[in-house]
Amino acid sequence: MNETSKGLEVRVRAVPRASKNEIQGIHDGAVKIRLTTPPVDGKANQALIKFLSKTLKLSKSQIELLQGDTSRHKTLRISGISPAELQSRLKL
């Protein structure tokens, strides 16, 4: 996690087609998130942002996909939250 002037840059490893949406903790320096949505037509990316906005109690516009549109390894920018709040809300 890197703190920038525009927000926090967080590395995420998305696992599509899981049995339920859940955060599995930190694995290899990235937050591992399991999603029920298949990786078709960007639906998993949309589901990831929706899940994180609900979990973090932020609007979807505060979460931006920077890298990894078609990859499981992604970088997100999350604004309006401190690193401590992020870790607390994700229960890391």
matplotlib code that plots the C-alpha trace (Angstrom):
import matplotlib.pyplot as plt

x = [0.0, 1.4, 0.0, -0.1, -1.6, -4.6, -5.2, -4.0, -2.6, -3.5, -2.4, -5.1, -5.2, -8.7, -9.9, -13.1, -15.7, -15.4, -18.2, -18.7, -17.3, -14.7, -11.4, -8.8, -6.0, -2.6, -0.8, 2.5, 2.0, -1.5, -4.9, -6.5, -10.2, -12.5, -15.4, -18.3, -18.4, -16.7, -14.0, -16.2, -16.5, -15.1, -17.9, -15.4, -13.8, -17.2, -18.0, -14.6, -15.3, -18.9, -17.7, -14.9, -17.2, -19.7, -17.0, -15.1, -18.3, -17.1, -18.8, -17.8, -16.3, -13.7, -12.3, -10.4, -8.8, -5.3, -3.7, -4.7, -8.0, -7.6, -5.3, -5.9, -3.2, -4.6, -3.7, -6.5, -6.5, -8.8, -9.4, -11.0, -9.6, -6.4, -4.2, -5.2, -8.9, -8.4, -6.7, -9.4, -12.3, -10.7, -10.0, -6.3]
y = [0.0, 3.4, 6.7, 9.4, 12.8, 11.4, 8.5, 5.0, 2.7, -0.8, -4.0, -6.6, -10.2, -11.0, -14.6, -14.9, -17.6, -18.1, -19.5, -16.2, -12.6, -12.3, -10.8, -13.5, -11.3, -10.3, -12.8, -11.9, -8.2, -7.9, -8.0, -11.3, -10.9, -13.7, -12.8, -14.9, -13.1, -14.7, -12.6, -11.8, -8.4, -6.5, -7.8, -9.0, -5.6, -4.0, -6.5, -5.9, -2.1, -2.6, -5.1, -2.8, 0.2, -1.6, -3.1, 0.2, 2.3, 4.5, 5.5, 3.6, 6.8, 6.8, 3.5, 3.5, 0.7, 1.9, -1.3, -4.9, -4.6, -8.1, -9.5, -11.1, -8.8, -5.2, -1.9, 0.3, 3.9, 4.4, 8.0, 9.4, 6.9, 6.6, 3.6, 2.7, 3.0, 0.8, -2.0, -1.7, -1.9, -4.8, -6.5, -7.1]
z = [0.0, -1.1, 0.1, -2.6, -2.8, -4.6, -2.2, -1.3, -4.0, -3.0, -4.7, -5.0, -6.1, -7.3, -7.4, -9.6, -9.5, -5.7, -3.6, -1.9, -1.8, 0.9, 1.8, 2.6, 4.0, 2.6, 0.3, -1.4, -0.6, -2.1, -0.5, -1.7, -2.5, -3.6, -5.9, -7.1, -10.4, -13.5, -15.3, -18.3, -20.0, -16.9, -14.6, -12.0, -11.9, -11.4, -8.7, -7.0, -6.8, -5.6, -2.9, -1.7, -1.7, 0.5, 2.8, 3.2, 3.4, 0.5, -2.7, -5.9, -7.3, -4.5, -5.8, -9.1, -11.1, -12.1, -13.4, -14.1, -16.1, -17.5, -14.8, -11.4, -10.1, -9.8, -8.5, -7.1, -5.9, -2.9, -1.8, 1.3, 3.8, 5.9, 5.8, 9.4, 8.5, 5.5, 7.4, 10.1, 7.7, 5.7, 9.0, 8.1]

ax = plt.figure().add_subplot(projection="3d")
ax.plot(x, y, z, "-o")
ax.set_aspect("equal")
plt.show()
